[in-house]
Amino acid sequence: MAIFLIFRKLNQPHFLYSIPSLFLSNHPTEVLILFFLIVTFLQSGIDKLLDWTGNVGFITEHFKNSPLKNSVPVLLAVITIMEIIASLLMLFGVYQLYTSEVKEISLLGIELSAITLIFLLVGQRLAKDYAGAMSLAVYFIISIIGVYLLNS
C-alpha cells in the first residue's frame, strides 16, 4: 500500500516540489512529532514489558521514600498500558494522516501521551527527583505542540 502511494505521488506533476510530503504526508511537522513520541513511548513500554522485574525493582528503589512506595507494580502497569496504547494510537494516526488526512486518532494518541507525562511528572515530584521531573518538560512541550498542530 505504501509503495503504491509513493509511486502515485511520483507520477504527479512537479513531484520534486513535494518531496517532503512524499514521506511525511501533507503534515510533515505533525508526522515528525508523532514519530518522535512513538519511538519514545513504544520503546519505554516494550522495555517495561521485556524487563518487568528489573523495572519494578528500579522504580521501587526510586520511590522508597515517597507515598507511592507500596503501589509501584500497579502504577507501573498503568503507565506501561498508557504508553503502549498511546503509541499504537499515534502509529495508526500517522497512517490515517498519510492516507486520508484524518487527525482524530493521532490527536487522541498525543493527548494520552501528554496525560502519561503528567502522571510521570507527579511521580518524579513525589520522589523528589526534580532533575527527572525537569527532563519530562521537553517531552511535554513537544506533546503540546503536537496537540496544537493537530487541532488546527
N, C-alpha and C positions, 0 to 999 in steps of 0.2 A: 504494500500500500504506500509506504513512504517513498519507495523508488519511483512509483508511478507519479506521485505528486511532484517529485523533483524533476522528472522528465517533462511533465506537463508545464512546469514553470520555465524550463529551458526553452521550450518551443514558443513562449510568448515573446512579442516584440520587445526590444530593449531589455532583455533579461539581465544584462550586465549591470543595469542601474538598480536592480533589485536583488543583488547577490546576498546582502544581509537578510532579506526576507525569505530567501531560498531555504535557509536553515532555521530561522528564528521567527517565522510567520510574519504577520504584519504588526506584531507586538514584540519587538526584539528586547526591549528593556524588561518587560514583564516576564518573558520566557527566561531570560538570563537570571532574574531574581528567583524565579521558580526553580530553575536548575540548581542554583546555589543552595536554596533551602531544602530541596530534595536530597542532595548529597549530604547535607548536614544532618538532617533528621533521620533519613533512611540508614545511614551509616551508624548513627547513635543507637537507633532501635535494634538493628541487627547485631551490633556489638553487645548490647544488653542481653539479647536472646542467646547468643552463642557463648557468652561467659557470664551467665546469670549469677553463679555462686561468687565469682570474683567481684562482680559489680555490687552485689548485696554486701559483701564484706567491706569493700572500699567505702561505700556510701554509709554503712552503719558506723564505721570508724569516723567518717567525716561529720556525722550528726550525733556523735556520742554525748555531747553536752547541750543538745537542743531539745525542745519539746517534741520533736519528731522522731526521737531515737527508737521508740518502740513500734513505729509504724513504717519503717523503712521498706520492707518487702512489698507491702500493699501499695505504698506511694510510688515505689519504683515500677511496679507493674502498671499502675495508672499512667505514669509518664511514658513508659515504653509503648503502651497501646496507643496513646495520643500521638506519639512520634510516628509510628508506623501508619496509622490512619491518615494523618496529615500528609505524609509522604505519598501515599497512594492516591489521595485526592489531588494533590498537586501534579503528580505524574499523569493521571488521567486528564487533569485540567490542561496540561501542556498539549496533549493530543487534541483536545477539543479546541483549544486556541488555534492550533495549527490547521486543523481540518475544517472547522466551522466558525471560528472566532467567538465561540460561546465562552463566557468568562466565569460563570457562576461556580462551577466545581473548583476551579483553581482558586477563586476568591475564598471559598469555604476552607480549602486546604491551608491557605496562608493565614486566615483568621484562626484556625485551630493551632497552627504553629505559633502564632503570637500569644495565644492563651497558654500554650505549653511553656513558652518562655517566661510568662508571668508566674506560673507555678514554680518554675525553676528558680526564678528570682526570689520569690518568697522563701524557698528552701535555703538558698545561699545566704540570705539576710538572717534567717533564724539560726543558721550555723555560724554566723558571724564571719563568713568568708566574703568580705567586702570586695576583694580583688576579683573573685569568681563572679560575684554579682555584677560588678562593673563590666566584665568581659561579655556578659549577656546583652548589654545595651547595644552593641554593634549588630547583633543578630536581630534584636527587636526593631532597631531603626530600619534595617533592610526589610523586615516584615511589614512595617507600617508604610514604607514607600510602596511596597507591592500591593498592599490593601488600597492605598490611594490610587495607584495607577489602574488597578482592576475595577475600581468604582467609577472611573471616568470614561 
